[in-house]
Each structure stands twice: as C-alpha cells, then as structure tokens.
Amino acid sequence: MQPTTPPPGPPKRNLSETVWTKLDRKATAIAEFTMRQYRKKRSTWTVGAVGALLVVIVLLFYIDAMSEGIESVDDDGDGLIDEDPSVWTLWEGGPTGPTQADRTLKSVGDVDDDGDCWAQENFRRDQNGDGIDCNVIYEYDRNGNLVNIRADRFVDEDPNDGEFLEEAMHRSFLLGFGKFGFLFILGIFVPLFLATGLIREEMDSGTLHYLVGKPIARAEILMYRLLGFIGLAWPYFIALFVLSALVTGIFGPGDSIYRFSDLGIWFGILIATFLTVLAYAAVFITFGIVAGRYGVLVALLFAVWEFFMMFLAMIGTTRDMGIASMSISFWGSEIINSTAWIIWGDYAMMSGQSLAVDIALWTVWYSPFPTTTPLLNLVISIVVLLLITGLFVLIGQSSFKKRELN
C-alpha cells in the first residue's frame, strides 16, 4: 500500500505542544512548587493549627450552650408555662415606625393552643379588629422588616420562649461565627501570614531569580503563586466548614438527628469565605510587593481598617453602610446575610422578635444592602469581591514588572 500523503498546509501540533497546554504546565509547576514550599514551613502549620484550635474551642462552647438549653418562663404569671407555644408575640399596642399605609399585614390563623381565647364571649375574641377570632397579625414595613405584632386577647400570651431563644441563639451563632470567625478572623489571619510573603519573601531571599530566569512572565508568576496559596487555603477552610456543619447540625435545636436546613447557610458562608480569602490574598500579596519589608505592617493596618468597617456596618445606619462598603469584609458579610434571607423564610420575623425581647442579636441580623432583594444583593456582593481581587492583582502585576531584583 502507498503511504498516505499529509494534507496540505502547516503541520498540526501535538496536543501536548499547544500554547494552552504549555501555560497549564507552567501554572501547575509554579502552583505545585508554592504548595510544596509552604507545606514544609513551620509557620504554615502553626497558622493552620491555631486557626483549627480556635474553631474547635468555639464549637465546644456551642455544644455546651446547646446541651444546657434555655428554660421557659411563666410570661403571663398564671403558674402555667408555654400555654401557646406556636407563635411568639413581641408586643402589642399602637402602631410604631412607618404609617399603616406603608405596612404589609400577615395574619396567622388559630394559634390559641390552650383555648382560653375561644372560651371568651364572641365579641371579646377579636381584639385586633381584623374580623378573625383568636389570631395574630404581623406587620411589616415596605422593606420587609417586622415592626409590630397585634394578637387577640389571650392568644400567645405565654409562648415557648425557651424554644424561641434556643433557635435564635443557634441561628445567630451560625451567622456570627461565619462573619466574625471564618470571614474576618480566619479570613484575614490566614492570608495575612501566608500570602503577604508569596513574592516578597522570594525577593528578599534571592530565590525569585530562579523563577524569573525561566521563560515565564512576572505577571504569570504572581498569578500562579496566588493559585498555589488558594490550593492550600481553600481545602483547609473546607475541612473546618465540614467540622462546623457537622457539630452545629447534630447539636442544634430540633427533633431530627441532623439539621439539613442549615446546609444552605453553611454553603453561603463557604462561598463568602472563599471569595474574601481570595480578595485578601490579592491585597496582601500586592502590599508585600509595593511596600517591601513594610508589607506586613501595611497589611496589619489594613486589617484594622477592615475590623472598624465591619463593626460600623453592624451598628451604623443606612448612611454608614456607604462608608462600610469600602471594605472587603462588608461584602463578604453581605453574601452571608443575603443567603440567610433566602434560606430562612422567617428571617425578618426572627430578627424582629430578637429585637423585641432585648437580646443582642441585631449585630448579625441586619437587612441586605445596597438592595433589599437578597438574590440581587448576593450577586452584587460576589461581583464586587471579584472586581476587588482583579484590581489588586493588576496593581501587583504592574508593580512586580517594574521592580528591580537585588
């Protein structure tokens, strides 16, 4: 047989010789080098151990609190406890806040569990004047915030406050632990001590000459080093999240063996932590390049700024949100906050109840910003964090290209 002649035109490249596969090999090589380099450092293991220890300690306190439980009290003073445990009446009386025209009313049906409302004469069963006997009306403002509850007489006069407070504490723990523990403390702590020196330490030790001497652009080195850090940091956070989700799901309030309803919240916290850790890593690696030996100091000052902005977002008004939005922690918190509004359908009511019974949960139960639509707010927060990451990567690459190596 005659050998087949190759088709006309330039010869086809083998798949292993294409530009993209060469880029993949370079990216993989530097990322693997970064991961292997940091796995051998004592500082990496120290940072990881300290973070894991903090998570375990907090979870132990959570287990202890959930195991003890919260005792109910005799709210109406008649010697009986939890007579109407289905709903929680916050307060009754005249309107507060927005005008009635700005409100949305949600009527809850027959919730007179102990029957003392139905035992009254007919004309005494509709104290809230909605035409329905022995029920409760929840009033929301135009932003979906619970502003008032009007109950008929003897309806929900002695709710199960122990059950409510236990559920409120559980949810607040998830939000607070996600925001303060994972998002802020660990989210800044890990990149601060590991990502700041990704380029700076190599420049100071002189080992960067070996990387720059290869046919790899400096901009690519920064990206691949950052990729190597993420390859270490994200699995570390996944392990801590799995542990936390297991503990809170098993020991959380409820009759089921595991609270599967909380998995959506943990997923939102995980996404928020991934994006904030990525953003902080991009910021700190850029500080390490631009500020040189003072990079850690600048990073510490930036961490202080992040703390004050997160604190301002939790205690400030809508006007203060504009200032707080100039921080990474704020947008990460908004991902968690928006996820809670999506997953927990009664989020607004639980938030209002927490305020009414004067328990300090308002620091983690606040409305989405800049929009009042949780899904839209979630998308905006993710986009903002990705833009911040991209911006600082470009700044770091530009500075790295101009930097002279000693």
Secondary structure, DSSP 8 states (H G I E B T S, - for coil): -------SSS----GGGSHHHHHHHHHHHHHHHHHHHHHT-HHHHHHHHHHHHHHHHHHHHHHHHHHH------TTSSS---SS-SS-----SS--SS-GGG-EEEEE----TTSTTTTS-GGGS-TT-SS-SS-EEEEE-TTS-EEEEEE-TTSSSS--HHHHHHHHHHHHHHHHIIIIIIIIIIHHHHHHHHTTHHHHHHHHHSTHHHHHTSS--HHHHHHHHHHHHHHHHHHHHHHHHHHHHHHHHHHSSSSSSS-GGGHHHHHHHHHHHHHHHHHHHHHHHHHHHHSGGGHHHHHHHHHHHHHHHHHHHHHS-HHHHHHHTTSHHHHHHHHHHHHHHHH-TTHHHHHHHHHHTT-S-TTT----SS-S-HHHHHHHHHHHHHHHHHHHHHHHHHHHHH----
